[in-house]
């Protein structure tokens, strides 16, 4: 009898150790882990139109941040085909360019051009752009992704140390798994 109670207690503890957070605005529950990144925190911004940030952390400076917001708009098209999504993506990248002017980073170097993802299978596609952030003591390879989902913008900001191929692979896996989660996909 004691063995069963002990096993049940361990089961309950293990079940409670898996943190997850539900985001009502897009009706998605984010698990404790996405790929190799672990849930770190959920931050709700004071202005409702700014939404929330759900942050995942990997080893070292491998970070995946998910921003879900509506910018005060009542209708945001799903996916990446809308002019509204394209215009907002231009605004988002212009904000990245301003990080150096605001003193948050030493320099921003945009690499390549903006593109639309071509992922296979279930889940949303994204507009995305790569860039490097010179932090002074280190350089980060960073990526911004954007899509529309359930009348919200879903923006990803991802970073790893420049040249860290393992970190890059972890973030690629993060995006792949996150797509399935956002698309409510069944494997």
C-alpha positions as CSV (number, residue, x, y, z in Angstrom):
1,X,0.0,0.0,0.0
2,X,2.8,2.4,0.9
3,X,4.5,1.6,-2.4
4,X,1.4,2.7,-4.3
5,X,1.0,5.9,-2.4
6,X,4.7,6.7,-2.9
7,X,4.4,6.0,-6.7
8,X,1.2,8.1,-6.8
9,X,3.0,11.0,-5.0
10,X,6.0,10.8,-7.5
11,X,3.5,10.8,-10.4
12,X,1.9,14.0,-9.0
13,X,5.2,15.7,-8.4
14,X,6.4,14.8,-11.9
15,X,3.2,16.0,-13.4
16,X,3.4,19.3,-11.6
17,X,7.0,19.8,-12.5
18,X,6.0,20.2,-16.2
19,X,5.1,23.9,-16.4
20,X,2.9,25.0,-19.2
21,X,1.2,28.3,-19.9
22,X,-2.0,28.9,-21.9
23,X,-2.4,31.9,-24.0
24,X,-6.1,32.7,-24.4
25,X,-5.7,35.2,-27.3
26,X,-4.6,32.4,-29.7
27,X,-5.9,29.4,-27.7
28,X,-2.6,27.7,-27.5
29,X,-0.9,26.0,-24.5
30,X,2.8,26.4,-24.5
31,X,4.6,23.4,-22.9
32,X,7.6,23.3,-20.5
33,X,9.9,22.5,-23.5
34,X,9.8,23.2,-27.2
35,X,12.6,21.3,-28.9
36,X,15.6,21.7,-26.5
37,X,14.5,25.1,-25.2
38,X,12.9,25.3,-21.7
39,X,10.1,27.7,-20.7
40,X,11.6,30.6,-18.9
41,X,8.8,33.2,-18.3
42,X,5.6,34.8,-19.5
43,X,5.4,38.5,-19.4
44,X,2.1,40.4,-19.9
45,X,2.6,43.9,-21.1
46,X,0.6,46.7,-19.3
47,X,-1.1,47.8,-22.5
48,X,-3.4,45.1,-23.8
49,X,-2.6,45.8,-27.5
50,X,1.1,44.9,-26.7
51,X,0.0,41.4,-25.6
52,X,2.4,38.9,-24.1
53,X,6.0,37.6,-24.4
54,X,6.6,33.9,-23.8
55,X,10.3,33.2,-23.5
56,X,12.2,30.0,-23.8
57,X,15.9,29.5,-23.0
58,X,18.5,27.1,-24.2
59,X,22.1,26.6,-23.1
60,X,24.1,29.8,-23.1
61,X,22.6,32.7,-25.1
62,X,20.2,30.6,-27.1
63,X,16.8,32.3,-26.7
64,X,13.4,31.9,-28.3
65,X,10.9,34.6,-27.6
66,X,7.3,34.5,-28.7
67,X,5.3,37.8,-28.8
68,X,1.6,37.6,-29.2
69,X,-0.2,40.9,-29.7
70,X,-2.8,42.8,-31.8
71,X,-1.4,46.3,-31.9
72,X,-4.9,47.6,-31.2
73,X,-6.2,46.1,-34.4
74,X,-9.5,44.1,-34.4
75,X,-8.8,42.1,-37.5
76,X,-5.4,40.5,-38.4
77,X,-5.4,38.0,-41.2
78,X,-4.1,34.5,-40.6
79,X,-0.8,33.6,-42.3
80,X,1.6,35.8,-44.3
81,X,-0.3,36.6,-47.5
82,X,-1.9,39.9,-46.4
83,X,-0.5,43.4,-47.2
84,X,-1.2,44.1,-43.5
85,X,1.3,41.4,-42.4
86,X,3.9,42.6,-44.9
87,X,3.6,46.2,-43.7
88,X,3.8,45.2,-40.1
89,X,6.9,43.0,-40.8
90,X,8.6,46.1,-42.4
91,X,7.8,48.0,-39.2
92,X,9.2,45.2,-37.0
93,X,12.5,45.1,-39.0
94,X,12.7,48.9,-38.8
95,X,12.5,48.5,-35.0
96,X,15.4,46.1,-35.1
97,X,17.4,48.6,-37.1
98,X,16.8,51.2,-34.4
99,X,18.3,49.1,-31.6
100,X,21.8,50.6,-32.2
101,X,20.4,54.2,-32.4
102,X,18.7,53.6,-29.0
103,X,21.9,52.3,-27.5
104,X,20.6,48.8,-26.8
105,X,23.3,47.2,-29.0
106,X,26.5,48.4,-30.5
107,X,25.5,47.6,-34.1
108,X,22.8,45.8,-36.2
109,X,23.9,44.2,-39.4
110,X,21.0,42.9,-41.6
111,X,22.0,39.8,-43.5
112,X,20.2,38.7,-46.7
113,X,16.7,39.9,-47.4
114,X,13.3,39.2,-46.0
115,X,11.7,36.0,-47.1
116,X,8.7,33.8,-46.6
117,X,9.2,30.4,-45.0
118,X,8.5,27.3,-47.0
119,X,8.0,24.7,-44.2
120,X,6.5,21.3,-45.1
121,X,3.5,19.9,-43.3
122,X,1.1,21.4,-40.8
123,X,1.6,24.8,-39.1
124,X,1.8,28.4,-40.2
125,X,4.3,29.9,-42.5
126,X,6.3,33.0,-41.5
127,X,7.9,36.1,-43.0
128,X,11.4,36.2,-41.6
129,X,14.7,38.0,-41.7
130,X,18.2,37.2,-40.3
131,X,20.6,39.8,-38.8
132,X,23.5,40.1,-36.4
133,X,23.5,42.1,-33.2
134,X,26.9,43.3,-32.0
135,X,26.5,43.5,-28.2
136,X,30.1,44.8,-27.7
137,X,31.4,41.7,-25.9
138,X,29.7,39.2,-28.2
139,X,27.9,39.0,-31.6
140,X,24.5,37.3,-31.8
141,X,23.0,35.8,-34.9
142,X,19.3,36.7,-34.6
143,X,16.1,36.1,-36.5
144,X,12.7,37.7,-36.5
145,X,9.7,35.7,-37.7
146,X,6.1,37.0,-38.1
147,X,2.7,35.5,-39.0
148,X,-0.9,36.2,-38.3
149,X,-3.0,33.9,-36.1
150,X,-6.5,34.2,-34.6
151,X,-6.5,38.0,-35.1
152,X,-3.1,38.4,-33.5
153,X,0.4,38.9,-34.7
154,X,2.8,36.1,-33.6
155,X,6.3,37.3,-33.7
156,X,9.4,35.2,-32.9
157,X,12.7,36.7,-31.9
158,X,15.5,34.1,-31.8
159,X,19.2,34.5,-31.0
160,X,22.3,32.4,-30.6
161,X,26.0,33.2,-30.5
162,X,27.4,33.9,-34.0
163,X,29.1,30.8,-35.3
164,X,27.3,28.5,-32.8
165,X,26.0,25.9,-35.2
166,X,24.4,23.8,-32.4
167,X,22.5,26.9,-31.2
168,X,21.3,27.5,-34.8
169,X,20.1,23.9,-35.1
170,X,18.3,24.2,-31.7
171,X,16.5,27.3,-32.9
172,X,15.6,25.7,-36.2
173,X,14.0,22.8,-34.3
174,X,12.3,25.3,-32.0
175,X,10.6,27.0,-35.0
176,X,9.6,23.6,-36.5
177,X,8.0,22.4,-33.2
178,X,6.4,25.8,-32.5
179,X,4.8,25.8,-35.9
180,X,3.1,22.4,-35.1
181,X,2.0,23.8,-31.7
182,X,0.6,27.0,-33.3
183,X,-1.1,25.0,-36.0
184,X,-2.6,22.5,-33.5
185,X,-1.0,19.8,-35.6
186,X,-1.2,16.1,-34.9
187,X,1.9,14.1,-35.7
